[in-house]
Amino acid sequence: MSITLHTKAKTAPHTAGVYIFRLGKTPVYIGKAADLKKRLASYFRANAAPKVYALRESADSLEWIELGSEIEALITEADLIKRHLPKYNVLLRDDKSYFYVAVTKDIFPRIFVTHKTNLAGRQFRRVIGPFTTASALYATLKLLRKIFPYCTCKEIHKRPCLNAQIGRCLSFCCLRGEVSADEQALYRHNVQAITAILSGKKKRMLSGLKHSMRTASKNQNYEAAARLRDQIAGLENIFSHEHVLESRGRNHESRKRNWHEVEETIKNLLGVDTKISRVEGYDISNISGTEATGSMVVFINGYPAKAKYKQFKIKTVHQPSDVDMHKEVMRRRLAHPEWGMPDLILMDGGKPQRSAAIAALRESRIKNFTPTPKFGVGAGELGEIKIMALAKREEELYLEGRSAPVRLDALPRDAMLFFQHVRDESHRFAKKYHHKLREIAYRNAAKD
């Protein structure tokens, strides 16, 4: 093993980027990382796999490119692999394990992820890749679709789809009625934007969007200018967050935190010495109060315990009041001591949502002042539950005993990621149930 390579790897930064093992000037392996230092350290472990050992023995230099986000690392890696076809990218990953983004030739083109073997004999408008990680690719497309909506419906239908209701689809593309030239142009714009970004042309795309926004504003087309402004802001936002895929995508569980350190951080925030093991997260999902749902997700010692998750269909609140819905969910949850009680509750929201949970907890303390014979839960145990709220917009924690919130990015990295994971998981679970109820409502309405 080359000491020089190992020594160089130790100097890598804790940032997202792409790394390149070279033999002379020729790249022999190209990879991406959310944390370059941690990823490169894995290549020099004593128990490394034979192929990894062969790679590090055949390379004589190591370099990396620091990038602003995991998305940029994903895209840059794909571009470099396509250009150089490094020897060990082929040896360490067979061709079938790579992923590609294909764009169909339809009037309203479809975008989907596939393997190279599925591309043979078919005509596409565009094929982009190879990408090495499916989860990161799907998470990237999910983020981009929020900014540039496109259709994923498998067949034409009569009513706007659920994705159209939540802004992930333009609706006219899957209804296929009379479609204006402007609507077709808008759809093509979105698809072209996504393919340009995935092809590494982010800067050119942003420049074009800004020029179009200025032109629309100059022509007093303020609706188009506002849409372009939002797309620019959304794009800049996801590329400005270094670990955006890690905090929002599926990579949470693959990057486990040191729970002991996270627990100590939580104890310090709360000013307690008692053990923090079970953390529950809560969120509400609704559109104008219809088919509103609540979620309860459970984490034990930092790990999601999905078998313990619960979903709630809101029953008593009939107007779009997030706070009242949170209070209903908390009352119903605390009526079930047999589920086990949390050490910490994390509400999605700010002071009002935290206050709603506290009010429900006070009511439960009064009702359960005498320990129940079956479960032994009384006011004392309920009194030990701590409640925090995490506001999305500013990423701030609201907690007991502090007049001002605590910024999430001021916490140790592992603790920050843990709180984000709980919040994001509760949001995902509430939204999933909400979508299910809305789909049922749509089907029932279609029958009438």
N, C-alpha and C positions, 0 to 999 in steps of 0.2 A: 504493500500500500504506500502510496506517495505521501510522505510527511508534508510536503509542500501543499498538496491539495487539502489535506486535513487542516493544516494551519490556516490556509486561506478561508476554508469553510467557517472557521471559528470567528472570523472578522465580519461575517455577513450580518446585515441589519435585521431587526425584527419588523420588517415591512413586507407588504405584498410585492410579488415580482416574478420574474422568469430567470432561471439559472441555466447555464450552458457548460457542459463538460466538453472539452476540445482535445483533439490530437493534432498538434500543430495548429493550423488555421481551420481545420475541419471540425464542425460540431459532431460529436458522437452520441450525445444525449441532450435533450432539451426538456425541461420540466417547469411547472409553475408551483407557486406556494403562496399561501396566505401569510405565512411567516417564514421568510427565507432562512433565517438562522436555525430555527427548529427543524425545518425540512432537510436542510443540508447536513445537519448533525446526524440524521438517521442513516445517511449513506456510509458513515464511518464507525458504525457499531461493530463490535467484535463478532456478533452472531448474524451479520448481514447475509442475505441469500447469495448463492453462488453467482447468479447473473449480476447482482449488484457489485460483488467482489470483482468480477471480470471487468465491469464497467470502470470502476475506479482504478484498476490496474492498467487499463488501456488508455486512459486519458492522461494528458500531461499538463493541462491547465483548466482553471475553473473561473468563470465570471458570472455576473448576474446583472439584471436590469431592474432597478427599483421602479415600481409603478404605483399609481395612486389608489388602486383598488383591486380586489380579486377579479372583478369583471374584466378589467384591462389585462390582468395576468392571463386569464382564460383565453381571451381573444389574441393576445400577443403570442402565447404558446402555440395556438393553432396555426397562426400565420407563419411562424418560424419553422415548425415541423413540416408544413406543406412546402416551404421553400427549400429546406435542406435535407429532408428525409434522412435524419440521423440513424446510424446503424443500430444503436441500442434502443431507440424508440420502436424499431421493428422487432428486435429480439425480446425486449421486456414486455411488449404488448403486441399480440397478433392483430392483424388488420381488422378482424371481426370485432375487436373490443373498442375500436374507435367509434365516435359518434359524429354525425353530420346533420346540418340543418338544411332541409330541402324546401324549395318554394315552387309550387305548382304553376302551371300555365293557365289556370282558370281566369275568368273575367275578374273574379275576386279571389286572388291566389291564396292557397292554404300554406301554412308554415308548420312543419313538423320535424321531429327529431327521429333519426333512423340510423341503421348501420349501412356500411358501404355495399354489403351483399344485397340489400333491398333496393339499391339504386339501379342495378343492372337492367338494361332493356327498357327503361322508362325515361320519358322526356320531362325535364324540369326547366323552369325559368332560371333557377339559380341553385347551386349546391355549395354550401360553405362548410369548411372543416379541414382537417379532422380535429375534433375536440376529444379530450381524454377523460372528462368527468361528466357523466350524465346528470348527476344531481345539481352541479353548478350550472350546467347549461340550461336545464329546466328552470332553475331559480332565476337565471338571467332573463330568459324569455318571459317569465312571469312578471318580472319587474318592468321590462320594456313594454309589455302588453298594456300595463296600466297607463303608460304615456302615449303609446301608439296602438290603439285598439285594432284587433283584427278578428276574423271569424274562425271558429273551430267547430261549428255545427256540422254534423254528419249528413244532414238532409234538410231540404227546404221545409219551412213550417209557416203557419198562418199568423202566429202571434210573435211579438218580440221575445227573444230568448232571455233567460235569466242573466246571462252575461251582459246583454244590452242594458238591463235594469241597473247593473252595478258599474257600468262604464267600461266593460272589457270588450265590448263588441259594438260596431256601428249600427247594428240592427238591419239596415237596408240590405246588407250583404247576404244575410241568410233568409230574408223574406222573398227576395228575387222577384219583386213586382216591378213596376216602372221605376227605373233608377236614372237619375239625371247625370249629365256629364260631370257636374261638380262633385257629386257623390262618388262616382267612379274614381275621379282624380284624387279625392280625399283618401279613399281606401288605398290606392296605389302609392300615395305619398307615405302612408304609414308603413306599408310593406317595404318600400324602398329605404325608409329610414332605418328599419330594423336590420335589413340585410347590409346596409352601409356600416352600421355600428358593429355588427358581428364580423365584418370584413376588415375591421381596424381603421375605419374612416370616420371616427368620432369627431375629430376636429373639423374636418370638412363639412360634416353633417351639421354641427353646431353653427358653423359660419353661415351655411345656407339657410338654416332656420332663422337666424338673427336678421339676415338680409330680407327674407320673406316677411318677417314681422314688421320691419321698418317700412317696407313697401305697402303692406296692408294698412298700416296706421296712416301713412301718407295719403292713401286713397280713401281714408275714412271707413275702411272695412274693419270696424273695431271688434266684431265677433271673431273674425279670423285672426286678428292680431292678438286677441286675448288667448285663443287656443294655442297659437304658436308660442306665446310667452310662457304658458303653463308647460308646454312640451320642453322648452329650453330649461326651465327651472327644474323639472322632473329629471331630465337627463343629467344636468349638472349635479343634482343631489345624489343620484346613485353612483356617479363616478367620483364624488368627493369623499365618500365613506369607504375607508380602507377595507373594512371587513363586512361590507354590506351583505354578502352572501352568507357569511357565517352567522350574522345576527338575525337574518330573516329567512334563510333557506334551510336546507335539510342537513347542514353540516354541523349543527349543534352537538348532536350525540357523538359524532366522530372526534370531537375536540373536547374531551371531558375536563372539567375543572377540578382543581384540588379542593374538595368540599370542605376540608378542615379550615382552610384559609378563608373560603367564602363564608363559612359559619361564623368565624371570628369577626369578619367585617360586619356581618349582620348584627352580632351581639354588640359590637362597638357603636353601631348606629342607633340601636335601641337602648343602650345603656343597661344591658342585662347580663347575667352570668348563666342563665338557664339554657339547656340544650335546645338547639334549633335543628329539628330533623325533618318534620313534615311541613312543607310549604304549599299552600293552595293559591291558585290564581283564578281570577274571575273577570269575565267580560260580557258585554251585552251586544247583540247584533240585531238591527232592525232597520227598515226603511220606512220612515214616516209612521213608525209605531206598529206597522203591520207584520204579522207572523214573527213577533219579537221572540228572541231566545236568549238564554243565559248559559254560560258554561262554567264548570268547575274543573280545573286540572290540578293534578296532585304530583308533587315532586318529593321523593324520599331521599335524603342525603344527596341532593343535587341531581338525581336521576328521575325522569318522568315515569310515573307508575300508571300507565294507561288503563289498566284494569279498574282503577279507582276513579276514573273520570266520570263526571255526571253532566247531563244536559237538562235544561229546564225550559219548558214552553211557558212564556209569561201569561198569567191567568187573570191577574187583578188590575193591571195597568193598561188602559186603552188609549192613551195618548203618548206621543213620542217623548217620554221623560226617562232619560237614561238613569237618573238618580233613583227615581221611584222603582224602576225595574231592578236595579241593583239591590235595593232594600228588600223587595219581594224574594229575590233569589237567596239572599243571605238568611232571611227568616226561615225559608223552606229547608235550606241546607242545615241550619243549626237545630232543626227539629229532628235530625237523624244522627244522634250520637253513636249509633251502631256503625256508622261509616268510619269512625275514628275522628279525633279532633286535631286541628292543625296547631302548630306552634306559631306560624306566621301566615297571614292572609295578605295577598297582593292584589289590590283592585286596579283595574284599568281605568285611569282617570286622574282627577286631582282632589282638592279638598272636599267638594260636594260628594263625590263617590265614597271617599273615605268616611265622611260623616254619616252617610247612609248605612254603611257597614257597622259603624260603631253603635248607631241607634238600634239596629237589629240585634246586635250582640248584647246590649243592655237589656232589651226585652227578654231575650233568652236567659240571661242571668237571673232575672226575677222569676221566670217560670220554673227554672231548674235550681232554685236556691236549695231545695232539699235533694240530695243525691238520689237518682233513680235507682231502684234495687237491681234492675237488670244490667245496666251499663255503668253505674257508679259515676255518672257525670253530674257535677254540681256547679254551684256558682264559683267555687274556687278554681276549678279547672278551666271554666269558660273565661274567668278573669285573667288567665295567663296567656290567652291568645293575643298576639300583637297584630296590628293592622297598618299596612302601608298602602299608598296609591302611587302609581307611576303614570305621569302625564306624557302622552305620545309626542306632542309638538315640540316641547323643549327638553324632553328626556330628563324629567326631574322627579325625584322621590319626595312624597309628602309623608311625614311620620310624626309620631307623638313626641311632644316635648321640644319641638323646633318650630319657630315662627316662620322661618324661611325654608323652602325646599332644598334638597341636596341634589346637585347636578350629578347625573349618572356617570359622566365621563371624568368626574373627580374621584371616583372610586377605583380600587385596584381592578385591573382588566378582567380577572376571572369573576369577580363579583358583578361587574357591569354586565358581562355576557350572561350570567345566570339570571339576573333580573329581566333582561331582554328576552331570554328564552322562555321564561314563565309567562311573560306578557304576550309574546307572539304565539305561544302554544294555546293560551286561553282564547285569543282572538281567532285563531284558526278553527278551534273546536266549536266556538259559538257560531261562526260564520257558516261552517259546514252544516250544522243543524238548521240554521236559518234558511239556507239554500234548499235543503230538503223539504222543509215545510212550504216554501214558496212554490217549488215544483209541484207538490201535491195540490196546492191551491190552483195553480194554472191548469193542471190536468182536469180537476173537478169543474173549473169554469168552462173549459173547452167542451165538456160533456153537456152542459146546460144549453 
